[in-house]
Amino acid sequence: MKIKSITFKALDPKLKIIKNVFMYISEKHSQIIITPFYKEPNQGYRYLQQKCEVLPLNSSYESIGESIKRNIQKFDIKEYDTARSSKKDGYIAFHSSKEKSMRGFEKNYTLIDVSGLTDRNSTFRI
């Protein structure tokens, strides 16, 4: 009896995405701004979403962690709107801050990048 060989075609891999958010922390203004990202599907770059979350600096570690997890889940793939401003003062985090100039924003807010280490996004690099 002859057995025919069976060949299997490898499955196409799912789109693997490492998610990330930016945290801007200011001791002067006592606030934390958490901004989620979009990923542009054609070019592959990331850009800030239009909504961000503002927390008081004296928030508990648990509430900050929950906010980061919530904003990591907002990460999405979306085409870049060319009508949107690409200037630095177009940052939504700047508009959510209490600063009047971009120079003051960069001086008084510390940027912390939180991103996944793998496409499972179960471990994060800060």
N, CA, C and O atoms as a GROMACS GRO file, in nm:
protein
  504
    1MET      N    1   0.084  -0.118   0.000
    1MET     CA    2   0.000   0.000   0.000
    1MET      C    3   0.088   0.124   0.000
    1MET      O    4   0.180   0.137   0.081
    2LYS      N    5   0.060   0.212  -0.090
    2LYS     CA    6   0.135   0.337  -0.102
    2LYS      C    7   0.062   0.448  -0.031
    2LYS      O    8  -0.060   0.461  -0.040
    3ILE      N    9   0.139   0.530   0.041
    3ILE     CA   10   0.080   0.646   0.107
    3ILE      C   11   0.132   0.770   0.038
    3ILE      O   12   0.252   0.790   0.024
    4LYS      N   13   0.040   0.852  -0.006
    4LYS     CA   14   0.079   0.976  -0.072
    4LYS      C   15   0.133   1.074   0.030
    4LYS      O   16   0.084   1.081   0.143
    5SER      N   17   0.233   1.146  -0.009
    5SER     CA   18   0.287   1.246   0.083
    5SER      C   19   0.195   1.369   0.083
    5SER      O   20   0.140   1.409  -0.020
    6ILE      N   21   0.183   1.424   0.197
    6ILE     CA   22   0.098   1.541   0.214
    6ILE      C   23   0.188   1.660   0.244
    6ILE      O   24   0.273   1.653   0.332
    7THR      N   25   0.170   1.765   0.172
    7THR     CA   26   0.248   1.886   0.199
    7THR      C   27   0.157   1.993   0.256
    7THR      O   28   0.040   2.006   0.219
    8PHE      N   29   0.213   2.066   0.347
    8PHE     CA   30   0.138   2.173   0.411
    8PHE      C   31   0.200   2.307   0.373
    8PHE      O   32   0.322   2.323   0.369
    9LYS      N   33   0.115   2.399   0.346
    9LYS     CA   34   0.162   2.534   0.317
    9LYS      C   35   0.170   2.610   0.449
    9LYS      O   36   0.076   2.607   0.529
   10ALA      N   37   0.278   2.677   0.471
   10ALA     CA   38   0.294   2.754   0.595
   10ALA      C   39   0.193   2.868   0.597
   10ALA      O   40   0.168   2.934   0.496
   11LEU      N   41   0.136   2.889   0.713
   11LEU     CA   42   0.039   2.997   0.727
   11LEU      C   43   0.109   3.132   0.720
   11LEU      O   44   0.224   3.147   0.763
   12ASP      N   45   0.038   3.228   0.665
   12ASP     CA   46   0.092   3.363   0.663
   12ASP      C   47   0.094   3.416   0.806
   12ASP      O   48  -0.005   3.403   0.878
   13PRO      N   49   0.205   3.475   0.847
   13PRO     CA   50   0.211   3.525   0.984
   13PRO      C   51   0.116   3.642   1.003
   13PRO      O   52   0.095   3.723   0.912
   14LYS      N   53   0.058   3.649   1.122
   14LYS     CA   54  -0.028   3.763   1.154
   14LYS      C   55   0.059   3.887   1.168
   14LYS      O   56   0.179   3.878   1.194
   15LEU      N   57  -0.001   3.998   1.150
   15LEU     CA   58   0.071   4.123   1.165
   15LEU      C   59   0.119   4.137   1.308
   15LEU      O   60   0.038   4.138   1.402
   16LYS      N   61   0.249   4.148   1.326
   16LYS     CA   62   0.306   4.158   1.459
   16LYS      C   63   0.333   4.304   1.490
   16LYS      O   64   0.402   4.373   1.415
   17ILE      N   65   0.278   4.350   1.600
   17ILE     CA   66   0.288   4.491   1.636
   17ILE      C   67   0.341   4.503   1.777
   17ILE      O   68   0.290   4.440   1.870
   18ILE      N   69   0.443   4.583   1.794
   18ILE     CA   70   0.490   4.618   1.926
   18ILE      C   71   0.426   4.751   1.960
   18ILE      O   72   0.451   4.852   1.894
   19LYS      N   73   0.344   4.751   2.064
   19LYS     CA   74   0.268   4.870   2.100
   19LYS      C   75   0.350   4.960   2.193
   19LYS      O   76   0.439   4.913   2.264
   20ASN      N   77   0.318   5.089   2.191
   20ASN     CA   78   0.385   5.179   2.284
   20ASN      C   79   0.302   5.302   2.313
   20ASN      O   80   0.210   5.337   2.239
   21VAL      N   81   0.336   5.368   2.424
   21VAL     CA   82   0.276   5.496   2.463
   21VAL      C   83   0.390   5.586   2.512
   21VAL      O   84   0.497   5.539   2.550
   22PHE      N   85   0.365   5.715   2.509
   22PHE     CA   86   0.457   5.812   2.568
   22PHE      C   87   0.394   5.866   2.696
   22PHE      O   88   0.273   5.892   2.701
   23MET      N   89   0.476   5.882   2.798
   23MET     CA   90   0.434   5.948   2.921
   23MET      C   91   0.517   6.075   2.934
   23MET      O   92   0.639   6.072   2.923
   24TYR      N   93   0.450   6.185   2.958
   24TYR     CA   94   0.517   6.312   2.985
   24TYR      C   95   0.490   6.347   3.131
   24TYR      O   96   0.374   6.358   3.171
   25ILE      N   97   0.595   6.363   3.210
   25ILE     CA   98   0.580   6.389   3.354
   25ILE      C   99   0.637   6.526   3.385
   25ILE      O  100   0.748   6.560   3.343
   26SER      N  101   0.559   6.606   3.459
   26SER     CA  102   0.603   6.739   3.501
   26SER      C  103   0.584   6.755   3.651
   26SER      O  104   0.473   6.745   3.703
   27GLU      N  105   0.695   6.780   3.720
   27GLU     CA  106   0.686   6.810   3.863
   27GLU      C  107   0.636   6.953   3.883
   27GLU      O  108   0.566   6.982   3.980
   28LYS      N  109   0.673   7.042   3.793
   28LYS     CA  110   0.632   7.182   3.804
   28LYS      C  111   0.480   7.195   3.799
   28LYS      O  112   0.422   7.270   3.878
   29HIS      N  113   0.417   7.124   3.709
   29HIS     CA  114   0.271   7.134   3.692
   29HIS      C  115   0.197   7.019   3.760
   29HIS      O  116   0.074   7.014   3.754
   30SER      N  117   0.269   6.928   3.823
   30SER     CA  118   0.211   6.814   3.897
   30SER      C  119   0.112   6.735   3.812
   30SER      O  120  -0.002   6.711   3.853
   31GLN      N  121   0.156   6.695   3.693
   31GLN     CA  122   0.068   6.614   3.609
   31GLN      C  123   0.147   6.515   3.525
   31GLN      O  124   0.266   6.532   3.499
   32ILE      N  125   0.076   6.411   3.483
   32ILE     CA  126   0.130   6.308   3.394
   32ILE      C  127   0.037   6.304   3.273
   32ILE      O  128  -0.084   6.292   3.286
   33ILE      N  129   0.096   6.312   3.155
   33ILE     CA  130   0.019   6.303   3.030
   33ILE      C  131   0.057   6.172   2.962
   33ILE      O  132   0.175   6.147   2.937
   34ILE      N  133  -0.041   6.089   2.931
   34ILE     CA  134  -0.017   5.961   2.865
   34ILE      C  135  -0.080   5.966   2.727
   34ILE      O  136  -0.200   5.988   2.713
   35THR      N  137   0.004   5.944   2.624
   35THR     CA  138  -0.042   5.957   2.486
   35THR      C  139  -0.026   5.826   2.410
   35THR      O  140   0.086   5.775   2.399
   36PRO      N  141  -0.136   5.770   2.357
   36PRO     CA  142  -0.127   5.650   2.275
   36PRO      C  143  -0.089   5.684   2.130
   36PRO      O  144  -0.091   5.800   2.090
   37PHE      N  145  -0.053   5.583   2.054
   37PHE     CA  146  -0.007   5.599   1.917
   37PHE      C  147  -0.096   5.527   1.817
   37PHE      O  148  -0.171   5.435   1.852
   38TYR      N  149  -0.085   5.571   1.692
   38TYR     CA  150  -0.133   5.497   1.576
   38TYR      C  151  -0.010   5.451   1.498
   38TYR      O  152   0.097   5.511   1.510
   39LYS      N  153  -0.025   5.345   1.420
   39LYS     CA  154   0.080   5.303   1.329
   39LYS      C  155   0.028   5.317   1.188
   39LYS      O  156  -0.081   5.270   1.156
   40GLU      N  157   0.104   5.382   1.104
   40GLU     CA  158   0.066   5.401   0.965
   40GLU      C  159   0.090   5.269   0.891
   40GLU      O  160   0.202   5.218   0.895
   41PRO      N  161  -0.012   5.211   0.824
   41PRO     CA  162   0.004   5.077   0.766
   41PRO      C  163   0.098   5.070   0.646
   41PRO      O  164   0.164   4.968   0.626
   42ASN      N  165   0.106   5.175   0.567
   42ASN     CA  166   0.187   5.170   0.446
   42ASN      C  167   0.334   5.204   0.471
   42ASN      O  168   0.422   5.139   0.415
   43GLN      N  169   0.359   5.304   0.552
   43GLN     CA  170   0.496   5.349   0.577
   43GLN      C  171   0.556   5.286   0.702
   43GLN      O  172   0.678   5.272   0.710
   44GLY      N  173   0.473   5.248   0.798
   44GLY     CA  174   0.522   5.180   0.917
   44GLY      C  175   0.562   5.270   1.032
   44GLY      O  176   0.601   5.220   1.137
   45TYR      N  177   0.554   5.403   1.015
   45TYR     CA  178   0.591   5.491   1.125
   45TYR      C  179   0.474   5.508   1.221
   45TYR      O  180   0.360   5.474   1.190
   46ARG      N  181   0.505   5.561   1.339
   46ARG     CA  182   0.404   5.582   1.442
   46ARG      C  183   0.380   5.730   1.461
   46ARG      O  184   0.470   5.812   1.444
   47TYR      N  185   0.256   5.764   1.497
   47TYR     CA  186   0.223   5.903   1.526
   47TYR      C  187   0.120   5.909   1.638
   47TYR      O  188   0.043   5.815   1.659
   48LEU      N  189   0.120   6.021   1.710
   48LEU     CA  190   0.035   6.037   1.828
   48LEU      C  191  -0.113   6.042   1.792
   48LEU      O  192  -0.150   6.097   1.689
   49GLN      N  193  -0.196   5.983   1.877
   49GLN     CA  194  -0.340   5.993   1.860
   49GLN      C  195  -0.387   6.130   1.908
   49GLN      O  196  -0.312   6.202   1.974
   50GLN      N  197  -0.509   6.164   1.875
   50GLN     CA  198  -0.564   6.296   1.909
   50GLN      C  199  -0.608   6.309   2.054
   50GLN      O  200  -0.625   6.421   2.102
   51LYS      N  201  -0.628   6.199   2.122
   51LYS     CA  202  -0.673   6.204   2.262
   51LYS      C  203  -0.565   6.149   2.352
   51LYS      O  204  -0.503   6.047   2.323
   52CYS      N  205  -0.543   6.217   2.463
   52CYS     CA  206  -0.449   6.168   2.562
   52CYS      C  207  -0.514   6.177   2.699
   52CYS      O  208  -0.618   6.240   2.717
   53GLU      N  209  -0.452   6.113   2.795
   53GLU     CA  210  -0.506   6.108   2.930
   53GLU      C  211  -0.416   6.187   3.023
   53GLU      O  212  -0.293   6.171   3.019
   54VAL      N  213  -0.474   6.271   3.106
   54VAL     CA  214  -0.398   6.353   3.201
   54VAL      C  215  -0.431   6.306   3.342
   54VAL      O  216  -0.547   6.299   3.381
   55LEU      N  217  -0.326   6.275   3.418
   55LEU     CA  218  -0.340   6.230   3.556
   55LEU      C  219  -0.265   6.325   3.648
   55LEU      O  220  -0.167   6.386   3.606
   56PRO      N  221  -0.309   6.338   3.772
   56PRO     CA  222  -0.230   6.416   3.869
   56PRO      C  223  -0.102   6.340   3.905
   56PRO      O  224  -0.100   6.217   3.905
   57LEU      N  225   0.003   6.413   3.935
   57LEU     CA  226   0.132   6.353   3.966
   57LEU      C  227   0.126   6.265   4.091
   57LEU      O  228   0.202   6.169   4.101
   58ASN      N  229   0.039   6.297   4.184
   58ASN     CA  230   0.031   6.220   4.308
   58ASN      C  231  -0.062   6.099   4.295
   58ASN      O  232  -0.108   6.046   4.397
   59SER      N  233  -0.091   6.054   4.174
   59SER     CA  234  -0.175   5.935   4.152
   59SER      C  235  -0.101   5.812   4.204
   59SER      O  236   0.022   5.808   4.208
   60SER      N  237  -0.178   5.711   4.243
   60SER     CA  238  -0.116   5.587   4.291
   60SER      C  239  -0.052   5.513   4.174
   60SER      O  240  -0.089   5.533   4.058
   61TYR      N  241   0.044   5.427   4.207
   61TYR     CA  242   0.111   5.348   4.103
   61TYR      C  243   0.012   5.259   4.030
   61TYR      O  244   0.026   5.236   3.910
   62GLU      N  245  -0.088   5.210   4.102
   62GLU     CA  246  -0.188   5.123   4.040
   62GLU      C  247  -0.270   5.199   3.936
   62GLU      O  248  -0.296   5.146   3.828
   63SER      N  249  -0.310   5.322   3.967
   63SER     CA  250  -0.390   5.399   3.870
   63SER      C  251  -0.306   5.440   3.750
   63SER      O  252  -0.357   5.446   3.638
   64ILE      N  253  -0.179   5.469   3.772
   64ILE     CA  254  -0.090   5.501   3.659
   64ILE      C  255  -0.072   5.378   3.571
   64ILE      O  256  -0.076   5.387   3.448
   65GLY      N  257  -0.052   5.262   3.634
   65GLY     CA  258  -0.038   5.137   3.558
   65GLY      C  259  -0.163   5.103   3.480
   65GLY      O  260  -0.153   5.059   3.365
   66GLU      N  261  -0.280   5.121   3.540
   66GLU     CA  262  -0.405   5.095   3.471
   66GLU      C  263  -0.423   5.190   3.352
   66GLU      O  264  -0.471   5.150   3.247
   67SER      N  265  -0.383   5.314   3.370
   67SER     CA  266  -0.393   5.412   3.261
   67SER      C  267  -0.300   5.374   3.146
   67SER      O  268  -0.337   5.386   3.029
   68ILE      N  269  -0.180   5.330   3.179
   68ILE     CA  270  -0.086   5.287   3.074
   68ILE      C  271  -0.143   5.167   3.000
   68ILE      O  272  -0.138   5.163   2.877
   69LYS      N  273  -0.196   5.068   3.073
   69LYS     CA  274  -0.255   4.950   3.007
   69LYS      C  275  -0.373   4.990   2.918
   69LYS      O  276  -0.388   4.938   2.807
   70ARG      N  277  -0.454   5.081   2.965
   70ARG     CA  278  -0.571   5.127   2.888
   70ARG      C  279  -0.526   5.196   2.760
   70ARG      O  280  -0.584   5.175   2.654
   71ASN      N  281  -0.422   5.278   2.769
   71ASN     CA  282  -0.375   5.351   2.651
   71ASN      C  283  -0.293   5.264   2.557
   71ASN      O  284  -0.291   5.289   2.437
   72ILE      N  285  -0.227   5.161   2.609
   72ILE     CA  286  -0.158   5.063   2.522
   72ILE      C  287  -0.262   4.993   2.435
   72ILE      O  288  -0.236   4.967   2.317
   73GLN      N  289  -0.378   4.962   2.492
   73GLN     CA  290  -0.483   4.894   2.416
   73GLN      C  291  -0.545   4.984   2.309
   73GLN      O  292  -0.607   4.933   2.216
   74LYS      N  293  -0.528   5.115   2.320
   74LYS     CA  294  -0.579   5.207   2.218
   74LYS      C  295  -0.491   5.210   2.094
   74LYS      O  296  -0.531   5.265   1.992
   75PHE      N  297  -0.371   5.152   2.102
   75PHE     CA  298  -0.280   5.147   1.988
   75PHE      C  299  -0.354   5.083   1.871
   75PHE      O  300  -0.415   4.978   1.886
   76ASP      N  301  -0.348   5.147   1.754
   76ASP     CA  302  -0.423   5.098   1.640
   76ASP      C  303  -0.348   5.130   1.512
   76ASP      O  304  -0.255   5.211   1.511
   77ILE      N  305  -0.390   5.066   1.405
   77ILE     CA  306  -0.333   5.092   1.273
   77ILE      C  307  -0.430   5.182   1.199
   77ILE      O  308  -0.548   5.149   1.184
   78LYS      N  309  -0.380   5.296   1.153
   78LYS     CA  310  -0.466   5.394   1.087
   78LYS      C  311  -0.381   5.476   0.991
   78LYS      O  312  -0.267   5.512   1.022
   79GLU      N  313  -0.436   5.505   0.875
   79GLU     CA  314  -0.362   5.585   0.778
   79GLU      C  315  -0.343   5.727   0.830
   79GLU      O  316  -0.431   5.782   0.896
   80TYR      N  317  -0.229   5.783   0.800
   80TYR     CA  318  -0.194   5.917   0.846
   80TYR      C  319  -0.275   6.021   0.768
   80TYR      O  320  -0.284   6.014   0.645
   81ASP      N  321  -0.334   6.115   0.839
   81ASP     CA  322  -0.412   6.221   0.778
   81ASP      C  323  -0.316   6.331   0.734
   81ASP      O  324  -0.255   6.398   0.818
   82THR      N  325  -0.301   6.349   0.604
   82THR     CA  326  -0.204   6.446   0.554
   82THR      C  327  -0.244   6.590   0.585
   82THR      O  328  -0.159   6.680   0.580
   83ALA      N  329  -0.369   6.613   0.616
   83ALA     CA  330  -0.414   6.748   0.650
   83ALA      C  331  -0.368   6.787   0.790
   83ALA      O  332  -0.369   6.905   0.826
   84ARG      N  333  -0.330   6.688   0.870
   84ARG     CA  334  -0.287   6.713   1.007
   84ARG      C  335  -0.149   6.777   1.008
   84ARG      O  336  -0.064   6.744   0.925
   85SER      N  337  -0.128   6.868   1.099
   85SER     CA  338   0.000   6.939   1.108
   85SER      C  339   0.111   6.845   1.152
   85SER      O  340   0.092   6.764   1.243
   86SER      N  341   0.227   6.857   1.089
   86SER     CA  342   0.341   6.775   1.128
   86SER      C  343   0.442   6.856   1.209
   86SER      O  344   0.550   6.807   1.240
   87LYS      N  345   0.407   6.981   1.243
   87LYS     CA  346   0.496   7.064   1.322
   87LYS      C  347   0.498   7.016   1.467
   87LYS      O  348   0.406   6.948   1.511
   88LYS      N  349   0.603   7.052   1.539
   88LYS     CA  350   0.615   7.013   1.679
   88LYS      C  351   0.499   7.067   1.762
   88LYS      O  352   0.453   6.999   1.854
   89ASP      N  353   0.452   7.188   1.733
   89ASP     CA  354   0.344   7.243   1.814
   89ASP      C  355   0.211   7.176   1.786
   89ASP      O  356   0.110   7.211   1.847
   90GLY      N  357   0.208   7.080   1.695
   90GLY     CA  358   0.088   7.003   1.668
   90GLY      C  359   0.070   6.887   1.765
   90GLY      O  360  -0.033   6.820   1.761
   91TYR      N  361   0.168   6.863   1.850
   91TYR     CA  362   0.157   6.752   1.945
   91TYR      C  363   0.038   6.772   2.037
   91TYR      O  364   0.022   6.879   2.097
   92ILE      N  365  -0.043   6.671   2.048
   92ILE     CA  366  -0.160   6.678   2.137
   92ILE      C  367  -0.116   6.683   2.282
   92ILE      O  368  -0.186   6.741   2.365
   93ALA      N  369  -0.003   6.623   2.315
   93ALA     CA  370   0.047   6.627   2.453
   93ALA      C  371   0.081   6.771   2.493
   93ALA      O  372   0.056   6.811   2.607
   94PHE      N  373   0.136   6.847   2.401
   94PHE     CA  374   0.167   6.987   2.428
   94PHE      C  375   0.038   7.065   2.457
   94PHE      O  376   0.034   7.147   2.549
   95HIS      N  377  -0.065   7.040   2.380
   95HIS     CA  378  -0.192   7.110   2.399
   95HIS      C  379  -0.262   7.069   2.528
   95HIS      O  380  -0.341   7.145   2.583
   96SER      N  381  -0.233   6.950   2.577
   96SER     CA  382  -0.292   6.904   2.704
   96SER      C  383  -0.211   6.950   2.824
   96SER      O  384  -0.256   6.938   2.938
   97SER      N  385  -0.092   7.003   2.798
   97SER     CA  386  -0.007   7.048   2.908
   97SER      C  387  -0.049   7.188   2.953
   97SER      O  388  -0.138   7.250   2.894
   98LYS      N  389   0.017   7.236   3.058
   98LYS     CA  390  -0.011   7.370   3.109
   98LYS      C  391   0.094   7.470   3.060
   98LYS      O  392   0.107   7.578   3.116
   99GLU      N  393   0.167   7.434   2.958
   99GLU     CA  394   0.271   7.522   2.904
   99GLU      C  395   0.217   7.604   2.788
   99GLU      O  396   0.125   7.563   2.717
  100LYS      N  397   0.275   7.722   2.772
  100LYS     CA  398   0.232   7.813   2.665
  100LYS      C  399   0.320   7.805   2.542
  100LYS      O  400   0.281   7.850   2.434
  101SER      N  401   0.441   7.748   2.557
  101SER     CA  402   0.532   7.736   2.442
  101SER      C  403   0.590   7.596   2.437
  101SER      O  404   0.597   7.525   2.538
  102MET      N  405   0.633   7.558   2.318
  102MET     CA  406   0.694   7.427   2.300
  102MET      C  407   0.827   7.420   2.375
  102MET      O  408   0.864   7.315   2.428
  103ARG      N  409   0.899   7.529   2.380
  103ARG     CA  410   1.025   7.534   2.453
  103ARG      C  411   1.002   7.506   2.603
  103ARG      O  412   1.078   7.430   2.664
  104GLY      N  413   0.899   7.567   2.661
  104GLY     CA  414   0.865   7.542   2.800
  104GLY      C  415   0.820   7.399   2.822
  104GLY      O  416   0.850   7.339   2.926
  105PHE      N  417   0.746   7.344   2.725
  105PHE     CA  418   0.702   7.205   2.734
  105PHE      C  419   0.821   7.111   2.738
  105PHE      O  420   0.825   7.020   2.821
  106GLU      N  421   0.916   7.130   2.649
  106GLU     CA  422   1.034   7.044   2.645
  106GLU      C  423   1.121   7.060   2.768
  106GLU      O  424   1.190   6.966   2.809
  107LYS      N  425   1.119   7.179   2.829
  107LYS     CA  426   1.200   7.204   2.948
  107LYS      C  427   1.136   7.144   3.074
  107LYS      O  428   1.207   7.089   3.157
  108ASN      N  429   1.005   7.154   3.089
  108ASN     CA  430   0.937   7.118   3.212
  108ASN      C  431   0.872   6.980   3.212
  108ASN      O  432   0.823   6.936   3.316
  109TYR      N  433   0.871   6.910   3.101
  109TYR     CA  434   0.813   6.777   3.094
  109TYR      C  435   0.920   6.676   3.054
  109TYR      O  436   0.995   6.697   2.959
  110THR      N  437   0.925   6.566   3.128
  110THR     CA  438   1.018   6.458   3.099
  110THR      C  439   0.946   6.350   3.021
  110THR      O  440   0.838   6.305   3.061
  111LEU      N  441   1.004   6.308   2.910
  111LEU     CA  442   0.944   6.206   2.825
  111LEU      C  443   0.990   6.068   2.871
  111LEU      O  444   1.109   6.044   2.890
  112ILE      N  445   0.893   5.978   2.887
  112ILE     CA  446   0.922   5.837   2.917
  112ILE      C  447   0.850   5.753   2.812
  112ILE      O  448   0.728   5.762   2.797
  113ASP      N  449   0.926   5.672   2.740
  113ASP     CA  450   0.871   5.585   2.636
  113ASP      C  451   0.845   5.448   2.697
  113ASP      O  452   0.936   5.385   2.750
  114VAL      N  453   0.720   5.401   2.688
  114VAL     CA  454   0.684   5.268   2.736
  114VAL      C  455   0.644   5.187   2.614
  114VAL      O  456   0.547   5.220   2.546
  115SER      N  457   0.720   5.080   2.585
  115SER     CA  458   0.690   4.998   2.468
  115SER      C  459   0.706   4.851   2.500
  115SER      O  460   0.780   4.813   2.591
  116GLY      N  461   0.637   4.769   2.424
  116GLY     CA  462   0.645   4.625   2.441
  116GLY      C  463   0.780   4.573   2.395
  116GLY      O  464   0.843   4.631   2.307
  117LEU      N  465   0.824   4.464   2.456
  117LEU     CA  466   0.950   4.402   2.414
  117LEU      C  467   0.928   4.304   2.299
  117LEU      O  468   1.016   4.287   2.215
  118THR      N  469   0.813   4.241   2.295
  118THR     CA  470   0.780   4.147   2.189
  118THR      C  471   0.643   4.182   2.132
  118THR      O  472   0.575   4.271   2.183
  119ASP      N  473   0.604   4.111   2.028
  119ASP     CA  474   0.474   4.137   1.967
  119ASP      C  475   0.358   4.092   2.056
  119ASP      O  476   0.243   4.124   2.027
  120ARG      N  477   0.384   4.018   2.162
  120ARG     CA  478   0.279   3.981   2.256
  120ARG      C  479   0.248   4.093   2.354
  120ARG      O  480   0.142   4.094   2.416
  121ASN      N  481   0.340   4.187   2.368
  121ASN     CA  482   0.323   4.303   2.455
  121ASN      C  483   0.290   4.264   2.598
  121ASN      O  484   0.209   4.329   2.664
  122SER      N  485   0.351   4.157   2.646
  122SER     CA  486   0.329   4.113   2.783
  122SER      C  487   0.436   4.168   2.877
  122SER      O  488   0.416   4.172   2.999
  123THR      N  489   0.549   4.210   2.822
  123THR     CA  490   0.657   4.271   2.899
  123THR      C  491   0.690   4.404   2.835
  123THR      O  492   0.694   4.415   2.712
  124PHE      N  493   0.714   4.505   2.919
  124PHE     CA  494   0.737   4.638   2.866
  124PHE      C  495   0.874   4.691   2.902
  124PHE      O  496   0.931   4.658   3.006
  125ARG      N  497   0.926   4.775   2.815
  125ARG     CA  498   1.052   4.845   2.837
  125ARG      C  499   1.017   4.991   2.864
  125ARG      O  500   0.941   5.053   2.790
  126ILE      N  501   1.074   5.043   2.971
  126ILE     CA  502   1.046   5.183   3.007
  126ILE      C  503   1.174   5.262   2.989
  126ILE      O  504   1.175   5.383   3.013
   0.00000   0.00000   0.00000
